Amino acid sequence: MAAIRDAAPGVPIVFLAWMKQNKFGEGPGDLMPQLRRLAATVGFDVADVPAALRGGISMDRCTSDSECKRHTLKVKDTFAWTSHGADHHPNALGHDLLGNIAALCIARRLKGPRRIGSHLGGLDGEAEDRQQKQPAIIPAPGPAVEAPEEQCYISADTMPVVDRGGFVLQDDGGFKGVTKLGYSSRRAGDTLTLGPLEVHPRVGEALDTRMCLSVMRVRLGYLISSHAGMGELHAQCAGGCACRAIKSTFLRRELPFPRFSANARAPMHSPMYAENVTMTAYTFFIASLSNRSRAASCRVLLHHKVPPGSKHGHGSRVRVDSMTIMKHGGSYPVPCGE
């Protein structure tokens, strides 16, 4: 967020709060106050979609070009349905609603710095009054602080690849009409090498490219799926650095290291992934550089492994999507590796 604000201080950034259908009628609970505090601290807008629906949103339903009736949108109208019942994803109408709310938030933010209200299209009378008392849209503060030291490789084709080692850059966007680049492997034993892992310290308004920060937090994006045949990635750091997992019992479960599974139903992943899913998951780890001069540059090797219990000869797939390297607490400048 800080990097975005540094590059474009006035750009509108909107997060849409959506939750499972059985949570829609519970009011804000613990989630929305936390999001409001986060929004105020970091600098973005939050659109509380459940609050908007509870307040009442109307739309026109037309049976012909000349016959239209006003219809109050219900929560169940916006959810997808499967053979097992209601899904947690929005349906086409739900996506249309989310798009319109996002567009409204962005339009209001672009019109000026005035406080963003909660008067969404279709609210009227008593419903609008309720919404004004409980705003569905939480405004962002002004421009945030300057960007921290970090390196962002949000698309696989920008990642610093030292050696593909059998991995192939491919686009899995396909019929979706979007670009989803990732370094993919279908053969256990392949190794993707990324590096150097380095972040330069900021000196005034510039970065000192002669030095590197001694401790970094690295975020890797990788494919997980409930489809059969998903493998595992085993991370290994090499060169002038050592890597370790996040020091947290809870986070260590949610952010595995050095072994992370591409199987969405693996025990290391959240129970929410028990449903059918194909998505990019993320894990963090800590990389510490050597303070010796002329040390080798830090690299991370991602080994494609067959998961335990797999039958010999069965196929296996993994994909690496992105990487972000950030300053970690307690870091100090050391010579960059060679």
C-alpha positions in Angstrom: 0.0 0.0 0.0 2.8 2.4 0.9 4.5 1.7 -2.4 1.3 2.5 -4.3 0.7 5.7 -2.4 4.3 6.8 -3.0 3.9 6.3 -6.8 0.3 7.7 -7.0 -0.7 9.5 -3.8 -4.2 10.3 -4.9 -5.2 7.0 -6.5 -8.5 5.5 -5.1 -8.0 2.1 -3.5 -11.1 0.2 -2.5 -11.5 -3.1 -0.7 -14.9 -4.8 -1.0 -15.9 -6.7 2.2 -17.7 -9.9 1.2 -18.4 -12.9 3.4 -20.3 -16.2 3.4 -24.1 -16.0 3.2 -24.7 -17.2 6.8 -22.5 -14.3 8.0 -24.4 -11.5 6.2 -27.1 -11.0 8.8 -24.8 -10.9 11.8 -23.9 -7.2 11.6 -20.3 -5.9 11.7 -19.1 -8.4 14.4 -15.3 -8.3 14.8 -14.3 -8.1 11.2 -15.5 -4.7 10.1 -14.1 -2.8 13.1 -10.7 -4.4 12.3 -11.0 -3.5 8.7 -11.9 0.1 9.6 -8.8 0.4 11.8 -6.6 -1.1 9.1 -8.1 1.2 6.5 -7.4 4.3 8.6 -3.9 3.2 9.4 -2.8 2.0 5.9 -4.9 4.3 3.7 -7.7 2.7 1.7 -11.4 2.7 1.4 -13.6 -0.2 2.5 -17.0 -1.0 1.1 -19.1 -3.0 3.5 -21.3 -4.9 1.1 -23.3 -6.8 3.7 -24.2 -3.4 5.4 -25.3 -2.1 2.0 -27.6 -5.1 1.4 -29.0 -5.0 5.0 -29.9 -1.3 4.4 -31.7 -2.2 1.2 -30.8 -1.9 -2.4 -33.3 -1.8 -5.2 -33.0 -2.7 -8.9 -35.2 -2.8 -11.9 -36.3 -6.2 -13.3 -37.6 -6.1 -16.8 -39.7 -8.7 -18.6 -39.7 -6.6 -21.8 -38.4 -3.3 -23.1 -41.5 -1.6 -21.7 -42.3 -3.6 -18.5 -40.0 -3.2 -15.5 -40.7 -3.5 -11.8 -38.7 -2.3 -8.9 -37.2 -5.2 -7.0 -35.5 -5.1 -3.6 -32.3 -7.1 -3.8 -32.0 -10.0 -1.3 -28.8 -11.5 0.0 -29.6 -14.9 -1.5 -30.0 -13.3 -4.9 -26.3 -12.5 -5.0 -24.8 -15.9 -4.2 -23.8 -18.7 -6.6 -25.5 -22.1 -6.1 -24.1 -25.5 -6.8 -25.5 -29.0 -6.5 -24.5 -28.9 -2.8 -26.4 -25.7 -2.1 -25.3 -22.1 -1.7 -21.6 -21.4 -2.6 -19.6 -18.7 -0.8 -18.8 -16.9 -4.1 -21.0 -14.2 -5.6 -23.0 -15.1 -8.8 -23.2 -12.9 -11.9 -25.6 -10.5 -10.2 -23.4 -10.4 -7.1 -20.4 -9.6 -9.2 -22.4 -6.9 -11.0 -23.3 -5.5 -7.5 -19.7 -5.5 -6.4 -18.5 -3.8 -9.6 -21.1 -1.1 -9.2 -20.3 -0.4 -5.6 -16.5 -0.3 -6.4 -17.2 2.1 -9.3 -19.3 4.3 -7.1 -16.6 4.4 -4.4 -14.0 5.3 -7.0 -16.1 7.9 -8.6 -16.9 9.6 -5.3 -13.2 9.6 -4.3 -12.2 11.1 -7.7 -14.7 13.9 -7.3 -12.9 15.4 -4.4 -11.5 14.9 -0.8 -15.0 15.1 0.8 -15.9 12.4 3.2 -17.3 9.4 1.3 -20.9 8.7 2.4 -23.0 5.6 2.2 -25.7 6.7 -0.2 -25.6 3.8 -2.6 -27.8 3.7 -5.7 -31.3 2.4 -4.9 -31.3 3.3 -1.2 -34.3 5.5 -0.2 -36.3 6.7 2.8 -35.8 4.8 6.0 -33.2 2.4 4.5 -31.1 5.3 3.5 -31.3 6.9 7.0 -30.2 3.6 8.5 -27.2 3.5 6.1 -26.2 7.1 6.9 -26.1 6.1 10.6 -23.9 3.0 9.8 -21.8 4.1 6.8 -21.0 1.2 4.4 -18.0 3.0 3.0 -15.1 3.9 5.2 -13.0 6.8 3.8 -9.2 6.6 3.5 -6.9 9.2 5.0 -4.7 11.4 2.8 -1.4 10.2 1.2 0.4 7.6 3.3 4.1 7.6 4.3 6.9 7.0 1.8 7.3 3.5 0.4 9.5 1.1 2.5 12.5 -0.7 1.0 11.1 -3.6 -1.0 11.3 -5.5 -4.3 8.0 -6.6 -5.9 7.8 -9.2 -8.6 4.0 -9.5 -8.9 4.2 -11.2 -12.3 6.2 -14.4 -12.8 7.9 -13.0 -15.9 9.5 -10.3 -13.8 11.0 -12.6 -11.2 14.8 -12.7 -11.0 15.3 -16.3 -12.3 18.9 -17.6 -12.1 18.1 -21.1 -13.4 14.8 -22.5 -14.6 15.9 -26.1 -13.9 13.1 -27.7 -15.8 10.4 -25.1 -14.9 8.5 -23.5 -17.8 7.0 -20.0 -17.9 3.4 -20.5 -19.0 0.1 -18.6 -19.0 -2.8 -20.5 -17.3 -5.3 -17.7 -18.0 -6.7 -19.6 -21.0 -10.4 -19.2 -21.7 -10.8 -16.8 -18.7 -9.3 -14.1 -20.9 -6.8 -13.0 -18.2 -3.1 -13.4 -17.9 -2.0 -15.8 -15.2 1.7 -16.3 -15.6 3.7 -18.8 -13.5 6.8 -21.0 -13.6 5.3 -24.4 -13.9 6.8 -27.9 -13.4 5.1 -31.3 -14.1 8.2 -33.3 -13.2 9.4 -34.0 -9.7 13.1 -33.2 -9.4 12.9 -29.9 -11.3 14.5 -26.9 -9.4 13.7 -23.2 -9.9 16.4 -20.9 -8.6 15.5 -17.2 -7.8 17.9 -14.5 -6.9 19.6 -12.5 -5.8 17.4 -11.9 -2.8 18.2 -8.3 -1.8 16.7 -5.0 -0.7 18.8 -1.8 -0.8 18.5 0.6 2.2 17.1 4.0 1.6 19.4 7.0 2.1 17.3 10.2 1.9 15.2 10.0 -1.3 17.5 7.4 -3.0 18.5 3.8 -2.5 22.1 2.9 -1.8 22.6 0.1 -4.3 26.1 -0.6 -2.9 24.6 -2.1 0.3 21.8 -4.5 1.2 19.6 -4.9 4.2 20.7 -7.7 6.4 17.3 -9.3 7.2 14.5 -9.6 4.7 10.9 -10.9 4.7 10.2 -12.9 1.5 6.7 -13.6 0.3 6.3 -16.4 -2.3 3.1 -16.8 -4.3 2.4 -20.4 -5.5 -0.4 -22.3 -7.0 -2.7 -24.5 -4.8 -5.5 -26.6 -6.1 -8.0 -29.2 -5.0 -7.4 -31.0 -8.4 -5.6 -34.4 -8.2 -1.9 -34.6 -8.9 -0.6 -31.5 -7.1 3.0 -31.8 -5.8 5.1 -30.0 -3.2 7.7 -27.2 -3.2 10.7 -27.5 -0.9 12.6 -24.2 -0.4 16.4 -24.1 0.2 18.5 -20.9 0.5 22.0 -20.8 -0.8 24.9 -18.4 -1.2 25.6 -15.8 1.5 22.4 -16.2 3.4 20.3 -18.4 5.8 16.5 -18.7 5.8 14.1 -19.7 8.5 10.3 -19.8 9.1 8.3 -17.1 10.7 8.6 -17.4 14.5 4.9 -17.8 15.3 3.0 -21.0 16.2 -0.1 -19.8 14.4 1.7 -18.3 11.4 3.9 -21.3 11.0 0.8 -23.3 10.2 -0.7 -20.7 7.9 2.7 -19.8 6.3 4.6 -23.0 5.9 8.4 -23.2 5.3 10.5 -24.8 3.9 8.0 -27.3 2.6 4.7 -26.2 1.1 2.1 -28.2 -0.7 0.3 -27.4 -3.9 -2.6 -29.6 -2.7 -5.3 -27.3 -1.3 -6.5 -30.1 0.9 -3.2 -30.8 2.5 -3.2 -30.5 6.3 -0.9 -27.5 6.2 -3.6 -25.4 4.5 -6.6 -23.7 6.1 -9.8 -25.8 6.4 -11.5 -23.3 4.1 -9.6 -24.9 1.2 -11.5 -28.1 1.7 -13.9 -26.8 -0.9 -13.0 -27.0 -4.6 -10.5 -24.2 -5.2 -7.7 -23.3 -7.6 -5.8 -20.1 -6.5 -2.5 -18.5 -5.6 -1.5 -19.0 -2.0 1.3 -17.2 -0.2 3.9 -18.0 2.3 6.5 -15.9 4.1 10.0 -16.7 5.3 12.9 -14.7 6.7 16.2 -14.5 4.9 19.3 -13.2 6.7 22.4 -12.1 4.8 26.0 -12.7 5.8 27.8 -9.6 6.9 31.0 -10.8 5.3 32.3 -8.8 2.4 32.5 -10.6 -1.0 30.0 -13.2 0.1 28.0 -15.0 -2.5 24.6 -13.5 -3.4 21.5 -14.9 -1.7 19.4 -17.3 -3.7 16.4 -19.5 -3.0 16.1 -22.9 -4.7 12.5 -24.2 -5.1 12.6 -28.0 -5.5 9.6 -29.8 -7.0 8.9 -32.9 -4.8 6.4 -35.7 -4.9 4.1 -35.5 -1.8 4.4 -38.3 0.8 2.2 -41.3 0.1 2.0 -40.7 -3.7 2.2 -43.7 -5.9 5.3 -44.2 -7.9 5.0 -42.9 -11.5 2.0 -40.7 -10.9 2.2 -37.1 -12.3 2.8 -34.1 -10.1 2.5 -30.4 -10.7 3.6 -27.2 -9.0 3.7 -23.5 -10.1 5.4 -20.4 -8.7 3.6 -17.2 -9.4 5.3 -14.2 -7.7 7.8 -13.0 -5.1 8.1 -9.9 -2.9 11.1 -9.1 -0.8 10.7 -6.6 2.1 12.7 -5.0 4.9 12.4 -7.0 8.1 12.6 -5.5 11.6 16.1 -5.2 13.1 17.9 -5.2 9.7 21.0 -3.1 9.0 23.1 -2.4 5.9 25.7 -5.0 4.9 27.7 -5.5 1.7 25.6 -7.0 -1.1 26.7 -10.4 -2.3 28.5 -11.0 -5.6 
